[in-house]
Amino acid sequence: MTILDYISGLFAKKQKNVISWSELNVQIADTINEVWARELAFWSAVTLQSSALTQCEFRTYEGGKERTTGPEYYLWNVEPNRNQNRQEFLRELVAKLYRHNEALVIEWGDELLIADSYERVPYALYEDVFKSVTVKGFTFSRDFVQSEVLYFKLNSADVMSVVDSANAAYSRLLGYAINAYQKSRGTKGIFKYDALPQKGTEQEARFNELINKRIGEWLKSDAAALPLGKGQEWQELQHKTYTNESTRDIRALVDDVLDFTCRAMGIPPALVRGDVAGIDDAIKLWLTVGIEPLASLLEAEINRKRYKYSGFRNGNRLEIYTGNIKHHDILDTAASIDKLIACGWSPNEVRRVCGEPTINEEWANRHYVTKNYAPTDEQGKEGNE
């Protein structure tokens, strides 16, 4: 159930006179407080994961040799389908994978389509069947079996449902903190009057306007005057205080919700919060436990479904290269680049790692080794001779 469904249900109850308007407003506010922090944490983490994956290169191999101009390379690195480029496709795929713990991709012709909804019928001795597959409002009339689709499952158990349960408790605490902060900044008072006006009279209409509208607007205004009639008096109970509650308390609760979500996705929370201290170690940890397992999950399913064993045996496969995620400053890594070439890397291999275009020259594909290196069994022969 979405938040809109929940609010619609509350309005339906109101129409049946089951709930008062004041109770309705309170429940809507509580629902919004419960949802927004979880959604902020979820989409912050998903955006980081998907943005990193879009930086990866999906390398394709045919007969053991890399192909960068074939249709398979174009499919995964440029245009998966006619309505999405690879960035849009991967972001949607990652969002569905983490939201539902699984994602289904239909291979339709030479295009890849991400399913919005489907019904999976699992079997032990036969292929699973996917029914009522819907993509962008279109429902396929046929069923799909496991070998016809790319079915990605994140975890054996839905970790995000557990995280949502923990975040729900924190979200309610967040609502309490927000209410406490608002109360500490508010103004309260007592409105005294001699007697209620007679029902149905003009005096009653003016009295109701004073109570329901004019006093509320006066309290919200920075500078205003409140006209009172005979026998009416306003007495303020307390002045605004700024010592008990702080927005830092609210921020701390939001950070806790963010931490739970990030840990479930294998993301160091410091990356999403934007902390600078220890950023290099955080990035290394994130790539190791967050991005590379995700890339491995996608890679394994793609290879077993699109290439199968017959193709894999002949050297046809796909590899997701994650080395492009971290920015390489050529000036900072110049010494390391020189060392790589001295150890046998070709200039084009190094340029590709650094995100630079390769050179269409024979010498750029040759491998060089410095003369300082020699096999261990040859060390000392020259001196002995």
N, C-alpha and C positions, 0 to 999 in steps of 0.2 A: 504494500500500500504506500503510495506517495503522499507527500504532505498536502497536495491539492485534494486527493481523495479523502484524507482525514478531515480537512476543513469543510469539504462538501458534505461529509457525513454529519458534522456538527451543525451546519445550516439546516440539514434535513430534520435533525432533532429539534431545532429551534422552531421550525414550522409546525411541528407536532406538539409544541408547548411542553416539551420535555426538559428543556434547559433555558435558563434566562439569558438575556443579552449580556449581562455582566459576567455570568459564568462562561458564556461563549467567548468573550474577549480574553478572559483569563486563560482558558484552555488553548486558544489560538496562540497567545503569547508564549505559553509554556512549550507548545509544540515547536514554534519557531526557534526558541532558545535551545531546544534539545537537538534540532536538526542542523542548524547552520554551522556549528563548530565541527560536527562530524563531516559535513560536506566540504567545508574548507580544508580540513585535514586530508580527506580522501583525495580531492582533486589536486591539492598541492603535491601530494606524493605521486599520484598517477601522472601528472604533468612532467615531473622530474624523470620518472621511469620511461615514459613514452618519448620524451625529447631526447633522452640518451640513446634509445633504440633507433631513432631516426637518423642518428649520426653513424650508425654501424653500416658497413658495406656487406651486402649479401653476395658473396663470391660464388660463382658457379663454375663447375669443372665438368668437362666432357673428355672421356678417355684419359683421365688423369691430368689433363692440361686445362689451365684456367681460360675461361672464355668471358670476355667483357663486352662482346658485341652481339651475343645471341639473344633469342627471344626470352629465354628464362632469366637472363640477367636483367633485361629490360623490364620484365614483369615485376621483379622484386625490388628493383632500384629506381624505377621511373614511374610506371603506370600499372598498378594491379588491376584496375578496371576503368571503364570509360568515364566514370563519375568521380574518381578519387585519384590523387597522386599518392606516392608511397608514404609521405608524411601523414596525410589525412587517414590513410588506411591503417598505418601502424598505431596511430594515436587511438583510433576507435577500437582496434583489436586489443590493445593493452587495457583500455578502460573497461571493456566488457569482461576481460579475463580476470581483472581484480575485483570488479563489482559482483560477478556471479561465480567466480572460482572456475569458470570454464568459458570457452568461446568456440564457435563453429564457423568454419569458412567453407563455402561451397565453391567447387571448381565447375564453373559453367562456361563451356567453350574454352576460350583462351583467357578468361577473366577469373578473378578471385572476388567473391562476394561474402561479406560478413553477415551472418544471420542475426536478426534482431530477436527472434523467438523461435522455439522449436520444442518438440517433445522427443526425448530420447528413450528408446526401449532397449535396455541392456539384455544381452544373452550370454550364457556361459560357453556354449559349444558352437554358436553361430555368430555372425557379424551383428553388431548393434545396428538398430534401425532408427533413423531420425525422421519423424513425421511432422506434418504441419509447419514446415520450414518457411519462415516469413522474412523477407528482405525489403526494407523501405516500403512497407504496406502491401507488398505483393507476396502471396502465399503460393508456393509451388504445389501443383496438383499431384505430384509423385513423391514417393518416399526415397530416402537416400540411405545406403548402407555405409558401414564404417570405412570401407576401402575407397569410397567415392568422395570423401570429405576430408578436411583437415580439422581434427577435433583436439583442441588444446585444453588440458585440465591442469590447473595450477597446483593444487594440493589434494591429498587423499581426503582431507577434512576441510571444510570451509572455514578458514582462519578468520576471514573478515567478519563473519557473523559473530564470532567470539569477541573480536575487537569492538564491533558495534555495541555489543552488550555492555562491555566495560565503559565505552565512551558515552553510552546513554546515561549511566550513573553520574559521570563527570559533567555531562551536559546539563543535568538537573541542578548540580551544584553551581554550574555557571549561571543558570537562571537565578538562583538564590543570590549569587554575588552581584549580578546586575541589578536586581531589585533592591538589595541592601545599599548599593552605591547610589541608586536613584533616591532612595529614602533619605540617605544622609545629606543629599543636596536639595531636598525638598522643603517646602514650607507647609506647616499644618496650623490649623486654628479652629476656633469655635465661633459659629455664627449664632448670635442671640437675637431673638425676636419675641415680641409680646404675645402674639397669638397668630394662629394660622388664618389666612383670609378665607372667606366663605367660598365653598366649592361652586364653580361655574361662573364666577364673577370676573371682571376685568382685573381686580386686585390679585386674584389667584394667578392669572396669566403672567402678570408682571413679576409676582413673587417667584414663580417657577423659572422664568427667564433669568432672574437674578441668581437663583440657586444653581441652575444647570449650565448657564452660559457665561454670564458676566463675571462671576467670581472666579471661574476657571481661567478665563482669558486674563483677568487681572493678575492671578498668581503666576501665569506664564510670562507676563510682560516685564521688561526691564524697568520701565518707568511708567506708572499709570495711577489713576485715582479711582477709588471705588465709592460711588455714590450710594449712600444708605438712607433709608427712610426713617420716619419716626418710629421709635421702639425697636430699631435694629442696631446691632453692634457686632463688630468683628474683633476677636481677641486672638492674637497669635500665640501658639503654644510653644514653639521653639524656633530658633534661628538656624540658618544653614551652618552646618559644621563640616569641616574638611579634614578631620583628623582620624576618624574611625575607619573609613573605607577608602580604598585606593584602586585605580584602574590597574595597578600592578598585580593585584590579586586576581583580577579577571584575566589578565594576560598569562599569568602562571597556569590557570586552569586550561586555557586554550592550548598552551604549550604541552600540557600533559596529554590532552586528547591527540595532539599532533604526534607526540612521541609514541603512543600506543600504535597508531596507524603506520608510522614509518617503520617501526620494528617488525611489524607483521609483513611488510613488503621488502625487508632486507635493506632498508635505507637508514644510514646514520642520521638521527634527527637534526644534528647540527647543520647538515646540508640544506634542509628545508627552512630551518630558522635563519640561515644566513650567517651563522657564527664563523669567524675567520680563524680563531685559534685552532690549531691542529687540523686545518682543512686538508692538507695533503694526505694525512693518515686516514681521514674520513673518506676521501675519494677512493683511496686504494681499497678500503674495506667495502665500500659500496659497490665498486666494480667486481670485487671477488664474491660477495654474498648476495648481491642484488641484481646486477646486470648480466653477468656471465651465466648464472643459472637460468635466467629468463631466456637469454639467447640460445642456450643449450636445449631448453624445452622446445622452442620453436624449430630449431635446427633438426632435432631428432624426428619430430613429427613430419616435417617437410620431406626429409630424406626417405623415410620408410613408406610414405604414401606416394610421392611423386616419382621417385626413382626406383623404389623397391629393391629387392636383393639383386635382381638381374642387372639393373643399371649400376647399382653400387659396386658390384663385382667388376664391372668394366670401367670403373673410375669416374662414374657420373655421380655427382653429389653437390650439395650446397653447404657452404660454411659462412657463418655470421662472424665477421671480423669486428671485434670491439675496440681495437686499438685507436680508432678515430675519435673516441669519446673525449679523451683528455687532450686539451690543447697543447700543441708542441710549439715552443718558441725556438726557432732555428738558431738564433744567436746563443740562447742558453744551452742548447744541446749540441753545439758545434763539435765539441770534443768527443761526445758520444757517437756522433755521426761518423767522425773520422775513424773511430775505433771499430765501428761496424763494418766499414768498407775494408779496413785492414784485416778483418777477420773473415772476409769472403762474401760479404753482402754486395750485390751489384748496386750501382748508383740509382737505377730505377726502383729497386726494392726499397732503398732508403727514402727516396723521394715520395714513394707511395705511402710509407709509414708517416711521413711528415705532412701528408695532405697536399703535396705538390704534384703537378701533372708529370707524367713520365715523358722521357725523351725518345723519339723515334730514331735512335742511332744505335749501331751495333755495339759500340764501345760502352754505352750506358747499360747494356744487358750483360756485360762480361763481369766475371768475378775476380777480385784482386786479393792477394794475400801478401802482407809485409814479409820481407826477408828475415825479420827477426824470429819468425816462427819456423820450427822444424820438428819432425817426429822425435819422440823421446829416445828411440833406439839409435838415432843419429847424433844425439847430443854428445860432444866431447871427442868425436872421431877426428875432427880437424886438428885438435890440440895433440892427440895421441900420435898422429902421423908426423 
